[in-house]
């Protein structure tokens, strides 16, 4: 139960806070487009090995995932389409992974102000349970925050 709740929270954050979904949609669109173009260009070639749209779709997945390709395009235009798809698809496929992981793990470093306020409120709610050292640290943090806010206000007033 707790694991599934954490997994749901993790997936929800991935879909809301990273480019994962947009990149997947783009990958699927380009996969369909390039596979269709490959199929229609191969259909005209006499010695074609990609004989159906299903074969072309399979070829497209094998090409961008670098799983290896059993069938090879035969016509010149098909080879250009296929080569272009291999480069674009591979970059996009691995880019999705890198962009999602990077965005997910960089989020804590880009904390919105409301998360900071939430952390302060939480500590204030737990005030009675904090140790003397934790209370000192909280006081120093709040004092620093107040000084910083006052400096920001002064800068904004002097800029006007």
Secondary structure, DSSP 8 states (H G I E B T S, - for coil): -HHHHHHHHHHHHHHHHSSHHHHHHHHHHHHHHHHHHHHHHHHTSTT-S--SHHHHHHHHHHHHTTS--SS---SHHHHHHHHHHHHHHHHHHHHHHHHHHHHHHHGGGG--HHHHHHHHHHHHHTGGG--HHHHHHHHHHHHHHHHHHHHHHHHHHHH-
